[in-house]
Amino acid sequence: METIEKKSETQPDSSELSMKSLLPGFLRWTIIAIAVGLVVGGVATAFDKAVEWATEFRQTHDLIILLLPIAGVIIAKSYSLFGMDKDKGTNSVLISVRSGKRLSIKMMLLIFFSTVLTHLCGGSSGREGAALQIGGSTAVFISRPLKINSRERPIITMCGMSAGFAALFGTPIAAAVFAMEVTTVGSFHYSALVPCVISAIVGSAVSHSFGVHAAHFDVFGILPISGAAVTEILFAVGIAVLSAFISILFCKTMHTAHDLYKKYIPNAMLRGFVGGVIVCALTFLLQTRDYNGAGMDVITAAFGGNVRYEAFLLKILFTALTLGAGFKGGEIVPTMFIGATAGAALSTFISGITPSFGAAIGLTAMFCGVTNCPITTIILAVELFGADGLPYFAIAAAVSYLLSGYDGLYGSQQILFSKLRPVEIKKMTGK
């Protein structure tokens, strides 16, 4: 009898499977998703404009980087004052999706302010990680009057993640799939499909209407898959193999930097100050600003063939030193920087391979290696580069996913199955 009762709790009855019961749910979630897309899209647009202003100001006022140590102190103190000093950033959002735990609106306020300050003063970070936090916490906040229960809260959180990512990057389909795929690799949250797609499209439309341009890169030298494209196929495989190892290096460097900072500098404000001093000193030592901020201009240059061979290694170092010290932002754009510059640099050694093709394959493989999200990666590549290179993007994503192991940028991400066999392992990436 006890077994039967347990089954009835987890298995829907026949009435729940009928069209009459599904239609009201569809209408309800459509309305909620539109509301989330509008609100999160608006907040993410304001965030994008603020980061854009901060970047432009930094680029015209070089010496503002001297304030980076002070910015580190301010960020740490802000999180402490709001009682969020134990916040795990994007990992908190992933935990919320799995557990239904409520995210605080303070997360949105703090990550918004702290990321803009990080970019203003020259820390090496991106925006999309911040967008996931902004989207998830904002969506949960506005859902309070909607009587969303703990079982439905993961869906509303994923809606916010989708809208935030899509609003900033202009890739709504990849954003929707990413929110459903990234938390638990091997378990796709299909129940969130309709809400995530709608909220992502609405969020992207909102940001576009306010002048936020979708990311897109022109790729040249893409040949149809055939016997004449052997060089291109082998190059895609080779770059994917290399990117898998670079992604492992990046993830381990990020985790190690965080652990070393915390071990030797227990005080969060002092960590921020010291980290700021180190990044500032390295910037002046190298006499370049290429590794401060997100680095979208360097990514664009890589697609044009203008890249330095050491760029991807230096970006790994700068990003680990910045985020490990407690500065805020995201890891996705630095990941794209690393992949694009590595791929473009290697393309110069092979006749017939254009830098833009190398950059596209490198970016694709690197993104998959650090996120463990192959489906998202393929869709993202198509939205960024066009569908002509789809077979190559699929090759790069598949090979990188397999060889990148079980590390990842997000320590709370869970991989359910072995990458070699259909065997359940339930392994957490990172720490």
Secondary structure, DSSP 4 states (H G I P E B T S, - for coil): -HHHHHHHHHS--GGGGSHHHHHHHHHHHHHHHHHHHHHHHHHHHHHHHHHHHHHHHHHH-GGGGGGHHHHHHHHHHHHHHTT-TT--THHHHHHHHHH-PPPPHHHHHHHHHHHHHHHHHT----SHHHHHHHHHHHHHHHTGGGT--TTTHHHHHHHHHHHHHHHHHS-HHHHHHHHHHSSEET---GGGHHHHHHHHHHHHHHHHHTTPPPP------PPPSSGGGHHHHHHHHHHHHHHHHHHHHHHHHHHHHHHHHHHH--SHHHHHHHHHHHHHHHHHHHT--TTSS--HHHHHHHHTT---TTHHHHHHHHHHHHHHTT--S-SHHHHHHHHHHHHHHHHTTSTT--HHHHHHHHHHHHHHHHH--HHHHHHHHHHHH-GGGHHHHHHHHHHHHHHTTT--S-TT-EEEE-SSSS-EEEEE---
